[in-house]
Amino acid sequence: MLSVLMLAGSAALRLSVPLTLVLILLAITVALSYRQTIAAYPQGAGSYVVAGDNLGPRWGLAAGAGLMADYVLTVSVSIASGVDAIASAVPAVRPYSLVLGLAAIAVLLAGNLRGVRQAGNLFAIPTYAFLLAMFLLIAVGMAHAAAHGFAAAPPPAIRATESLGLLVILRAFTSGATSMTGVEAVSNAIPVFRPVEWRNARTTLTLMVGLLVVMLAGLVALIHLDGVVPRPGQTVLSQLADRTFGRGLLYGYTQAVMTLILVLAANTAFTDFPRLLYFMARDHYAPRRFLHMGDRLAFSNGIIALAVTATVIFLAFRGRIQSLIPLYAVGVFLAFTLSQTGMVVHWWRDRGTHWRKSIAVNTVGALVSGLVLLTAAVTKFTEGAWVLVLGAPLLIVAALRIHRHYATVREALALRPPPESAGGIAGTVAPVLPGKASTLRSAVREEQESPDEIRVLTVVPVARLDRAALRALAYATSLRHRNAKISTSFDACDRASNAIHPNTRKAIKYNSPKAIL
């Protein structure tokens, strides 16, 4: 957000405070909307499920595309931010940023394939350590500001490269709006909470957004009071920690836990992305391979797919956060918008207790999220948002073609009424499949559902005629198919024919090896 405002010069940085207030209102609105989602879907449901249930499969796929982009970019952006935090403290490693980022993704891939993603207690420790660092930073920084009467230090002089217009303000706002990422994670993971699951999930969501609001407001206030601006080679939070703590133990602690929490943020995607692919594969919109768990009871194929895609994105944008953020905003708010719109339809259909209040909350959430989505897609289109704007429809088309393929397979394998002359099982009926799949029957109809219709060719490869080969031939003959034909392929077959039992010889049709191949 600050980097975009800088384009209009130093004076534009003062807008960071009012923009942050708007972002806080947005965070509260989104949180209230997702509290409604948790209450309506106590078994757990993300944007894909909510939009699919209430708006239709195609809208569900659109939400799924936004979520997939969100999870992939969570890995890429978090790793890039973590590497920047390390490079800010140790500038000597900056030339190796790409290598460090790839190594971090590889470590997360290996760890999740081994099942460490379930170690919640282990992940809680750096989370609390990070919160402690942020609250110390805000408290000590505010104490220093109070000693100077909260007088804001002027930022360094920056020459404007763009005029301060509505476009710059909207671009800055949409960049800051990516701070909402992760809000939906709670509604996806309701079943893992302790009873009562949905109530604990809502409490967690409230606490999480509360922490976001406090940290965002406190850090932006300190940035404004200290006159900190983005600069190459050092992150804004690194500058803030340096001014507040100095280059001592607390500075090193802050940078270390900041890097660790960013890596764990990337790890969250390794939990939710495979689960999303599982839901899509269950509905036949993704390959069935994503339904299967590996030896460590993790969705290994989904984890590998996420790691590969995140690596490609990370390398394509060379780990630059400013290039990745435009994609992030579009994916996040596409999922938010469709989820909240789906909840509006849900409450309108259900009309249970307090449905008017619920529909009002979700309507506001859908309108606000939709406005941010439209703003991000338009203002950041040329900065990289075009990748998702154009890529999401391609993902939807691919999912629909996969679904059509599975529908064709189901139709080809469906039971049909056997002809009376075929001696089929009495009472067998053909299931009628809805949609266009039922029109494929004439094209895929098989006529080999009765033993009399089966034609069997048994091939027995023989490298040398010995007792093992004779036993194989005898076994093939013993199957005694009514319409069977046994074809052999071995050298000097005619010369050794006297060694074959007469009954076996009668059932064999000799062919040359070339003809068999």
Protein Blocks (a to p, Z undefined) as FASTA:
>chain_A
ZZmmmmnojklmmmmmmmmmmmmmmmmmmmmmmmmmmmmmmnopafklmmmmmnojklmm
mmmmmmmmmmmmmmmmmmmmmmmmmmmmmmmlmmmmmmmmmmmmmmmmmmmmnopmmmmm
lmmmmmmmmmmmmmmmmmmmmmmmmmnoopacdddddddfbdcdfklmmmmmmmmmmmmg
ojlmmmmmmmmpccdfklmmmmmmmmmmmmmmmmmmmmmmmmmmnopacdehiafklmmm
mmmnopafklmmmmmmmmmmmmmmmmmmmmmmmmmmmmmmmnopacfklmpccfkopafk
lmmmmmmmmmmmmmmnnopaklmmmmmmmmmmmmmmmmmmmmmmmmmmnopghklmmmmm
mmmmmmmmmmmmmmmmmmmmmnommmmmmmmmmmmmmmmmmmmmmmmmmmmmpccdddfk
lopaehiacdddehjllmmmmmmoccblbfklpccddddddfbdcfklmmmmmmmmmnop
akbccddddehklmmmmmpcfklmmmpccddfklmZZ
